[in-house]
Amino acid sequence: MQSVIVAFGGDQFGDDESERAKQSSFFNLACRRHAAGVGADRPRLSTRLRILALLAVLAVELFVAGTGAYRRNQPPGGSPLTSIARVVVAAVRKRRVEAPDDAALLHEFLDKAAVETAGDKGVLPASPWRLCTVTQVEELKCVLRLLPVFACGIIFAAADTQISSTFILQGDTLDPRLGSFRVPAAMLSMFDTLSVMIWVPLYDRAIVPLARRLTGHTRGFTELARIGTGFVLLTIAMLLAGALEVPQFVVVGAAEVFTIVGQMELYYGQAPDAMRSVCSGLSSAEFALGNYASSALVVVVVRATARGGSPGWIPDDINDGHLDYFFWLLAILCVGNFGAYLLIARWYQYKKTAD
């Protein structure tokens, strides 16, 4: 649902500079909306379900109310995954076909899917599983170029997901009293939410105009530069988690505003028109895989450090462990991930020149 909303919302803007700036603001608001749901420590399930049901009904009514004003740039078509599968199958079938002598013509492996052979000419119409268009091939290449960026995003997500796991464990060891109030550990993630809600307008109203004057780019930063900035901020957050506790929530919020929104812009802008919904879902897939990666990392750390009578870094009683070591390990992984990302960003070629 989120990927469809992002893609459909992005389609409501034009291609000129002013419209692209508005589109960037929309992606910022989409990140702010995603962060706006904050719950209590132990909310009543029935109450939450009623509230969610009412909000869902309201959302449908608002969506239907705007039906007449929506732009529909992309008419319904077949599944984009079918097009991808056809290019791969056709390229494999023609793997032994010789490439054209002219280097300016089709010459890469996937390009062979668009090479017309004598067998293709004898069958009209040609099978779409044997002969694809150059457009189909180039669309698949656009998607493949995004995958290395997607892979780096998994490490980002694995570190970012600590907000709902180890950061909460860390919060359990803190004094929950704030004056006359008691702040449950589960509510500490609220500071991340508040940080996002503050950073979104700050980025849109202050950072972007300043960056635009310095870089000349319509959006202030290129998509890759914005994502990379978030990677750096998340590394700083992991170091803060190991050294100071609590302040990392604010920095993580800033990292999310840079990286998650940068990913929305990149995946939407660089995806083929027919695959924008699919590619916009890559960010959600990153966090799904990042959660699995985080769980696997915790299991490995627990088994590797809890030996010979040692409680390890993450024991049942956090006061007996070294959770700070785990955060520093994550910081090291973030540094390595950022180094790999720099190489990928240098190699990456935008589908169209970024202003």
C-alpha positions in Angstrom: 0.0 0.0 0.0 2.7 2.5 0.9 4.6 1.9 -2.3 1.4 2.5 -4.4 0.6 5.7 -2.5 4.2 7.0 -3.1 4.1 6.2 -6.8 0.5 7.5 -7.3 1.3 10.6 -5.4 4.5 11.3 -7.3 2.5 10.9 -10.6 0.4 14.0 -9.6 3.2 16.3 -10.4 4.7 17.5 -13.7 8.2 17.4 -15.0 9.2 21.1 -14.8 11.4 22.4 -12.0 8.7 23.9 -9.9 6.6 20.7 -10.0 9.7 18.6 -9.2 10.3 20.8 -6.1 6.7 20.2 -5.0 7.1 16.5 -5.6 10.1 16.5 -3.3 8.0 18.2 -0.7 5.4 15.5 -1.1 8.0 12.7 -0.5 9.0 14.6 2.7 5.4 14.7 3.8 5.1 11.0 3.1 8.0 10.3 5.4 6.4 12.5 8.1 3.1 10.7 7.7 4.8 7.3 8.1 6.4 8.5 11.4 3.2 10.0 12.8 1.8 6.8 14.4 2.8 6.7 18.1 1.2 4.3 20.5 1.2 3.9 24.3 3.2 1.3 26.2 0.2 -1.1 26.7 -2.8 0.2 24.7 -6.1 -1.7 24.8 -6.2 -3.8 21.6 -9.9 -3.2 21.1 -9.5 0.5 21.4 -6.6 0.6 18.9 -8.6 -1.5 16.4 -11.6 0.8 16.7 -9.5 3.9 16.1 -7.6 2.3 13.2 -10.9 1.2 11.6 -12.3 4.8 11.9 -9.1 6.2 10.4 -9.3 3.7 7.6 -12.8 4.7 6.7 -11.8 8.4 6.9 -8.9 7.7 4.6 -11.1 6.0 2.0 -13.6 8.8 2.0 -10.8 11.4 1.5 -9.3 9.4 -1.3 -12.6 9.0 -3.1 -13.4 12.7 -2.6 -10.4 13.6 -4.6 -11.0 11.2 -7.5 -12.0 13.8 -10.0 -8.8 15.8 -9.5 -6.2 13.0 -9.8 -3.9 12.7 -12.7 -3.7 9.2 -14.3 -0.5 9.3 -16.3 0.0 5.6 -16.6 -2.9 3.5 -18.2 -3.4 0.0 -16.8 -1.2 -2.6 -18.4 0.3 -6.0 -17.8 2.4 -6.9 -14.8 5.9 -5.3 -15.0 7.3 -8.5 -13.6 6.1 -10.3 -16.7 8.1 -7.9 -18.9 11.2 -8.5 -16.7 10.8 -12.2 -17.0 10.4 -12.0 -20.8 13.6 -10.1 -21.2 15.6 -12.6 -19.1 14.1 -15.6 -20.8 14.7 -14.1 -24.3 18.3 -13.2 -23.4 19.0 -16.7 -22.1 17.5 -18.3 -25.2 19.7 -16.1 -27.4 22.8 -16.3 -25.3 24.7 -17.9 -28.2 23.6 -15.2 -30.7 26.5 -13.1 -31.9 26.3 -9.4 -31.0 26.4 -6.8 -33.7 29.8 -5.6 -34.9 28.8 -2.0 -34.3 29.5 -1.2 -30.6 26.8 1.5 -30.7 24.2 -1.2 -31.4 23.0 -3.9 -29.0 26.0 -5.6 -27.5 25.4 -6.6 -23.8 24.0 -9.9 -22.7 20.5 -8.6 -21.9 20.5 -6.7 -25.2 20.4 -10.1 -27.0 16.7 -10.3 -26.0 16.1 -7.5 -28.6 18.2 -9.0 -31.4 16.0 -10.2 -34.2 17.1 -13.6 -35.6 16.1 -15.5 -38.7 13.8 -17.6 -36.5 12.0 -14.5 -35.2 11.4 -13.2 -38.8 9.7 -16.4 -39.7 7.1 -16.1 -37.0 4.5 -13.3 -37.1 3.8 -11.9 -34.6 7.1 -12.8 -32.9 6.8 -14.4 -29.5 7.3 -11.9 -26.7 9.3 -14.6 -24.8 11.8 -14.7 -27.7 11.9 -11.1 -29.0 11.6 -8.1 -26.8 11.7 -4.4 -27.5 14.7 -2.2 -26.8 12.5 -0.3 -24.3 11.8 -3.5 -22.3 15.5 -4.2 -22.1 16.4 -0.7 -21.0 13.7 -0.8 -18.4 15.2 -3.9 -16.9 18.6 -2.3 -16.8 17.1 0.7 -14.9 15.8 -1.7 -12.3 19.1 -3.6 -12.1 21.0 -0.4 -11.5 18.9 0.3 -8.4 19.7 -3.1 -6.8 23.2 -2.2 -5.4 21.7 0.9 -3.7 18.9 -1.4 -2.4 21.5 -3.8 -0.9 23.2 -0.9 1.0 19.8 0.1 2.2 19.4 -3.2 4.0 22.3 -2.5 6.3 20.8 0.9 7.0 17.5 -0.7 7.8 19.2 -3.3 10.1 20.7 -0.5 12.1 17.7 1.8 12.0 15.4 -1.0 13.4 17.3 -0.9 16.7 14.8 1.8 17.6 12.2 -0.8 18.3 14.5 -3.4 19.8 17.8 -2.8 21.5 17.2 0.9 22.1 14.1 -0.2 24.1 16.2 -2.7 26.1 18.7 0.1 26.7 15.8 2.4 27.9 14.7 -0.2 30.4 17.9 0.4 32.3 17.4 4.2 32.5 15.6 6.1 35.2 12.1 6.5 33.7 11.2 9.6 35.7 11.1 13.0 34.0 10.1 15.4 36.8 6.7 14.2 38.0 6.1 12.1 34.9 7.2 8.5 34.2 8.3 7.8 30.6 7.9 4.0 29.7 10.9 2.6 27.8 8.6 1.7 24.9 7.7 5.4 24.5 11.3 6.4 23.9 10.7 5.8 20.2 8.4 8.8 20.4 11.6 11.0 20.3 12.5 9.5 16.9 9.0 10.3 15.7 9.2 13.9 17.0 12.6 14.2 15.4 11.2 13.2 12.0 8.3 15.6 12.3 10.7 18.4 13.1 13.3 17.6 10.5 10.9 17.3 7.6 9.8 21.0 7.6 13.3 22.0 8.6 14.8 20.2 5.7 12.2 21.5 3.3 12.2 25.1 4.4 15.8 25.7 5.5 18.3 23.0 4.3 17.0 22.7 0.7 17.1 26.4 -0.1 20.6 26.7 1.3 21.8 23.6 -0.5 20.1 24.8 -3.7 22.2 28.0 -3.7 25.4 26.0 -3.1 24.8 23.1 -5.5 22.4 24.6 -8.1 20.4 21.4 -7.9 16.6 21.8 -7.9 16.1 19.6 -4.8 19.2 20.9 -3.0 20.9 17.5 -3.1 21.0 14.7 -5.7 19.1 11.6 -4.5 22.3 9.7 -4.0 23.9 12.5 -1.9 20.8 12.7 0.3 20.8 9.0 0.9 24.5 9.0 1.7 24.1 11.8 4.2 21.5 9.7 6.0 24.0 6.8 6.2 26.6 9.1 7.9 24.0 10.4 10.4 22.9 6.8 11.3 26.6 5.9 11.9 26.8 8.9 14.3 23.6 7.7 16.0 25.1 4.2 16.6 28.2 5.8 18.2 26.0 8.0 20.4 24.0 4.9 21.4 27.2 3.2 22.6 28.5 6.3 24.4 25.7 8.6 25.6 22.4 6.7 25.2 19.0 8.4 24.5 20.3 11.3 22.2 20.6 8.8 19.3 16.8 9.0 18.8 17.0 12.5 17.5 19.9 11.7 15.2 18.2 8.6 13.9 15.1 10.7 13.0 17.3 13.0 10.9 19.0 10.0 9.2 15.5 8.7 8.3 14.5 12.0 6.7 17.6 12.1 4.6 17.8 8.4 3.6 14.2 7.2 3.4 13.0 10.2 1.5 16.1 10.1 -0.7 15.2 6.5 -1.5 11.6 7.4 -2.4 12.9 10.0 -4.8 15.5 7.7 -6.3 13.4 4.7 -6.7 10.5 6.7 -8.1 12.5 8.9 -10.4 14.8 6.3 -11.8 12.2 3.5 -12.2 10.6 2.9 -15.6 7.2 4.5 -15.9 5.5 1.1 -15.8 7.5 -0.1 -12.8 7.2 2.9 -10.4 5.0 1.1 -7.9 7.2 -2.0 -7.9 10.4 0.1 -7.5 8.8 2.3 -4.8 8.3 -0.8 -2.8 12.1 -1.4 -2.6 12.3 0.8 0.4 9.7 -1.3 2.3 11.5 -4.4 1.2 14.8 -3.0 2.6 13.3 -2.7 6.0 11.7 -6.1 5.9 15.1 -7.7 5.0 16.8 -5.3 7.5 14.7 -6.7 10.3 15.7 -10.2 9.4 19.4 -9.1 9.2 19.1 -7.4 12.6 17.7 -10.5 14.2 20.3 -12.7 12.6 23.1 -10.4 13.8 21.7 -10.4 17.4 21.7 -14.2 17.4 25.3 -14.4 16.1 26.5 -11.8 18.6 24.8 -13.6 21.5 26.2 -17.0 20.6 29.7 -15.6 19.9 30.0 -13.6 23.1 28.2 -15.7 25.7 30.9 -18.3 26.2 32.9 -19.6 29.1 30.5 -18.3 31.7 30.5 -14.8 30.3 27.0 -13.2 30.0 27.9 -11.9 26.6 27.0 -8.5 25.1 23.2 -9.0 25.2 22.3 -11.1 28.2 18.8 -11.3 29.7 19.9 -8.7 32.3 21.3 -5.9 30.1 23.1 -4.5 33.2 25.4 -7.5 33.1 26.2 -7.2 29.4 27.9 -4.7 27.0 25.1 -3.4 24.8 27.4 -0.5 24.0 29.8 -3.0 22.2 26.9 -4.1 20.0 26.1 -0.5 19.0 29.8 0.1 18.2 29.7 -3.1 16.0 26.7 -1.6 14.2 28.7 1.6 13.7 31.5 -0.3 12.2 29.1 -2.1 9.8 27.6 1.3 8.9 31.0 2.7 8.1 31.8 -0.3 5.8 28.3 0.0 4.3 28.9 3.7 3.6 32.3 2.9 2.0 30.6 0.4 -0.4 27.9 2.9 -1.1 30.4 5.6 -2.1 31.7 3.2 -4.8 28.2 2.4 -5.9 27.2 6.1 -6.1 30.3 6.9 -8.1 29.4 4.1 -10.6 25.7 4.8 -10.8 24.4 6.5 -13.9 21.1 8.3 -13.6 18.4 7.5 -16.1 18.2 11.1 -16.9 20.5 14.0 -16.0 19.7 15.4 -12.5 19.4 19.2 -12.5 
